[in-house]
């Protein structure tokens, strides 16, 4: 059972590629090390996870990146997560991300280019989908941007808006969520450079700056976020790989995740293909990002990065090498040092509780 002072990690994986589903691990606070506890394959391809409060404890939420796509809630009362209520259809295809927004769970459905809101019930379980909002448009990459592909969804720091990042339309969408009905209402859309294929976004601790990571181009787009207006404006772009590694075969890099330090001094990206973690420093305003180092990810095809609550340990889910690695973060430079790894076949994400 989970004690009051214990920390747990939960790792998603692709069951269709030999993954175990949702795997639980104990976290050593002193070394960052993970010790596997068990797993459940109750949901197919749980590629992304999120945690939230429930009556008497904490709930874990997962998308099933399947067609049709699903979402599910789990209790964390034991060492292995257990389903909480029925698995719910998201009324979209291949959901790749999810987040809690108010009293709803929202999912980004890559295959159908849509965002879904599902009510979170009093016990933490999920109700049937309340609304689905479909994106429109495409981009210049005919193989990847033939239509909308919502890749990430999250609540903004003010809690007023739901932001979704669409790889297919080269844009970030902003919508409002009615907490009473679960209706998603379009509010605005910010166009990014064509062909960048934006994948994930992270906010600066100030709440006024957002960083959008491109998957089709290894570039970080820095934006100003106006929470009062629900408006995102592009300020500039910076590469996440050194110049000499952005041409030829090395250019086939597909960044996956962006994480910002809780004190706003550093930013990290995971880079698939290049199999690295990039370290960028941020100025005091957060408006200027500077690449200072890249280090190996401890495996192959890093799909996700997660920073522990204390900012001391960084975790990488390496999908194709089937492992999760952890790194000690240098407090002065932000550069991660590889400290260990554990086997997690077809790993897709890591969350810490």
TASUL-V455354 format. One record per pair of residues at least 12 apart in sequence whose ideal C-beta (glycine too) atoms are under 8 Angstrom apart, sorted by the first residue. I is the first residue (numbers start at 1). J is the second residue. If there is no record, write none. Layout:
BEGIN
I,J  I,J
END
This chain:
BEGIN
1,77  1,78  1,79  2,76  2,77  2,78  2,79  6,26  7,26  7,27  7,29  7,308  7,352  7,353  8,24  8,25  8,26  8,27  8,37  8,76  8,352  8,353  9,24  9,25  9,26  9,27  9,34  9,315  9,324  9,350  9,351  9,352  9,353  10,22  10,23  10,24  10,25  10,49  10,51  10,60  10,81  10,350  10,351  10,352  10,353  11,23  11,24  11,25  11,49  11,317  11,324  11,344  11,347  11,348  11,349  11,350  11,351  12,46  12,47  12,48  12,49  12,62  12,317  12,347  12,348  12,349  12,350  13,46  13,47  13,344  13,345  13,346  13,347  13,348  14,45  14,47  14,65  14,319  14,346  14,348  15,41  15,44  15,45  15,46  15,346  16,44  16,45  17,345  17,346  18,322  18,345  18,346  19,45  19,344  19,345  19,346  19,347  19,348  20,39  20,41  20,344  20,345  21,39  21,40  21,41  21,42  21,43  21,46  22,39  22,40  22,41  22,42  22,43  22,46  22,49  22,60  22,62  22,74  22,81  23,36  23,38  23,39  23,344  24,36  24,37  24,38  24,39  24,79  24,80  24,81  25,37  25,342  27,308  27,352  31,339  31,340  32,308  32,312  32,313  32,315  32,326  32,327  32,328  32,339  32,340  33,326  33,339  33,340  33,342  34,315  34,324  34,326  34,340  34,342  35,342  36,342  36,343  36,344  37,79  37,80  38,79  38,80  39,80  40,74  40,80  40,81  40,82  40,83  42,72  42,74  42,83  42,87  43,62  43,64  43,70  43,72  43,87  44,64  44,65  44,66  44,70  45,64  45,65  45,66  46,62  46,63  46,64  46,65  46,72  46,348  47,63  47,65  47,96  47,348  47,349  48,62  48,63  48,65  48,95  48,96  48,97  48,98  48,304  48,348  48,349  49,61  49,62  49,98  49,349  49,351  50,98  50,99  50,100  50,105  50,351  51,351  51,353  52,100  52,120  52,124  53,124  54,75  54,84  54,123  54,124  55,122  55,123  55,124  57,75  57,76  57,77  58,76  58,353  59,73  59,74  59,75  59,76  59,84  59,124  60,73  60,74  60,75  60,76  60,81  60,351  60,353  61,73  61,74  61,98  61,100  61,105  61,126  62,74  62,98  63,90  63,95  63,96  63,97  63,98  63,107  64,87  64,95  65,94  65,95  65,96  65,110  66,94  67,93  67,94  67,111  68,89  68,90  68,91  68,92  68,93  69,89  69,90  69,92  69,93  69,94  69,95  69,107  69,109  69,111  69,112  70,87  70,88  70,89  70,90  70,95  71,87  71,88  71,90  71,95  71,98  71,105  71,107  71,116  71,118  71,126  72,84  72,87  72,88  72,126  73,85  73,120  73,124  73,125  73,126  75,124  76,353  84,123  84,124  84,125  85,121  85,123  85,124  85,125  85,126  86,125  86,126  88,118  88,126  88,127  88,128  88,129  89,128  89,129  90,107  90,109  90,116  90,118  90,129  90,132  91,116  91,129  91,132  92,107  92,109  92,111  92,112  92,114  92,116  92,132  93,109  93,110  93,111  93,112  94,109  94,110  94,111  94,112  95,107  95,108  95,109  95,110  95,116  96,108  96,109  96,110  96,150  96,151  96,152  97,151  97,152  97,153  97,154  97,200  98,153  99,153  99,154  99,155  100,120  100,155  101,117  101,154  101,155  101,159  101,162  101,177  102,155  102,159  102,177  102,179  103,119  103,120  103,179  104,117  104,118  104,119  104,120  104,130  104,177  104,179  104,182  105,117  105,118  105,119  105,120  105,126  106,118  106,153  106,155  106,162  106,177  106,184  107,153  108,150  108,151  108,152  108,153  108,164  108,165  109,150  110,149  110,150  110,151  110,167  111,149  112,134  113,134  113,135  113,136  113,147  113,148  113,149  113,150  113,166  113,168  113,169  114,132  114,133  114,134  114,135  114,148  114,150  115,132  115,133  115,135  115,150  115,153  115,162  115,164  115,173  115,175  115,184  116,129  116,131  116,132  116,133  117,129  117,130  117,131  117,132  117,177  117,182  117,183  117,184  118,130  118,182  119,182  130,181  130,182  130,183  131,181  131,182  131,183  131,184  132,184  133,175  133,184  133,185  133,186  134,148  135,148  135,150  135,164  135,166  135,168  135,169  135,173  136,148  136,169  137,166  137,168  137,169  137,171  138,168  138,169  139,168  139,169  139,170  139,194  139,195  139,197  140,194  140,195  141,195  141,197  141,216  144,167  144,168  144,197  144,216  145,167  145,168  145,169  145,170  145,195  145,197  145,216  146,168  147,168  148,166  148,168  148,169  149,166  149,167  149,168  149,169  150,164  150,165  150,166  150,167  150,173  151,165  151,166  151,167  151,198  151,199  151,200  151,215  152,164  152,165  152,199  152,200  152,201  153,165  154,201  156,203  156,207  156,225  156,227  156,230  157,203  157,207  157,227  158,207  158,227  160,176  160,227  160,230  161,174  161,175  161,176  161,187  161,227  161,230  162,174  162,175  162,176  162,177  162,184  163,201  163,210  163,232  165,198  165,199  165,200  165,201  165,212  166,198  167,197  167,198  167,199  167,215  167,216  168,197  169,189  170,191  170,192  170,193  170,194  170,195  170,196  170,197  170,198  171,189  171,190  171,191  171,192  171,198  172,189  172,190  172,192  172,198  172,201  172,210  172,212  172,223  172,232  173,186  173,188  173,189  174,186  174,187  174,188  174,189  174,190  174,230  174,231  174,232  175,187  176,230  187,230  188,230  188,231  188,232  190,223  190,231  190,232  190,233  190,234  192,212  192,214  192,221  192,234  193,217  193,219  193,221  193,237  195,216  195,217  196,214  196,216  196,217  196,219  196,221  197,214  197,215  197,216  197,217  198,212  198,213  198,214  198,215  198,221  199,213  199,214  199,215  199,255  199,256  199,257  200,212  200,213  200,256  200,257  200,258  201,213  201,258  202,258  202,259  202,260  202,267  203,225  203,260  204,260  204,264  204,282  204,286  205,260  205,262  205,263  205,264  206,264  206,286  207,225  207,227  208,224  208,225  208,226  208,227  208,286  209,222  209,223  209,224  209,225  209,285  209,286  209,287  210,222  210,223  210,224  210,225  210,232  211,223  211,258  211,260  211,267  211,289  212,258  213,240  213,255  213,256  213,257  213,258  213,269  214,255  215,254  215,255  215,256  216,254  218,239  218,240  218,241  218,246  218,251  218,253  218,255  218,271  218,274  219,237  219,238  219,239  219,240  220,237  220,238  220,239  220,240  220,258  220,267  220,269  220,280  220,289  221,234  221,236  221,237  222,234  222,235  222,236  222,237  222,238  222,286  222,287  222,288  222,289  223,235  224,287  235,287  236,287  236,288  238,280  238,289  238,290  238,291  239,291  240,255  240,269  240,271  240,278  240,280  240,291  241,253  241,271  241,274  241,276  241,278  241,291  241,294  242,291  242,294  245,274  245,294  250,274  252,273  253,271  253,272  253,273  253,274  254,271  254,272  254,273  255,269  255,270  255,271  255,272  256,269  256,270  256,271  256,272  256,302  256,303  256,304  256,305  257,269  257,270  257,302  257,303  257,304  257,305  258,305  259,305  259,306  259,307  259,314  260,282  261,282  261,307  261,311  261,334  262,307  262,311  263,311  264,282  264,286  265,281  265,282  265,334  266,279  266,280  266,281  266,282  266,329  266,334  267,279  267,280  267,281  267,282  267,289  268,280  268,305  268,307  268,314  268,334  268,336  269,305  270,297  270,302  270,303  270,304  270,305  270,316  271,294  271,297  271,302  272,301  272,302  272,303  272,319  273,301  274,294  275,296  275,297  275,299  275,300  275,301  275,302  275,318  276,294  276,295  276,296  276,297  276,302  277,294  277,295  277,296  277,297  277,302  277,305  277,314  277,316  277,327  277,336  278,291  278,293  278,294  279,291  279,292  279,293  279,294  279,295  279,333  279,334  279,335  279,336  280,292  281,334  292,333  292,334  292,335  293,333  293,335  295,327  295,335  295,336  295,337  295,338  296,338  297,316  297,318  297,325  298,316  298,318  298,323  298,325  298,327  298,338  298,341  299,316  299,318  299,320  299,321  299,322  299,323  299,325  299,341  300,318  300,319  300,320  300,321  301,318  301,319  301,320  301,321  302,316  302,317  302,318  302,319  303,317  303,318  303,319  303,347  303,348  303,349  304,316  304,317  304,347  304,348  304,349  304,350  305,317  306,349  306,350  306,351  306,352  307,329  308,352  309,352  311,329  312,328  312,329  312,331  313,326  313,327  313,328  313,329  313,339  314,326  314,327  314,329  314,336  315,327  315,350  315,352  316,350  317,344  317,347  317,348  317,349  317,350  318,341  318,347  319,346  319,347  319,348  322,343  322,344  322,345  322,346  322,347  323,341  323,342  323,343  323,344  323,347  324,341  324,342  324,344  324,347  324,350  325,338  325,340  325,341  326,338  326,339  326,340  326,341  327,339
END
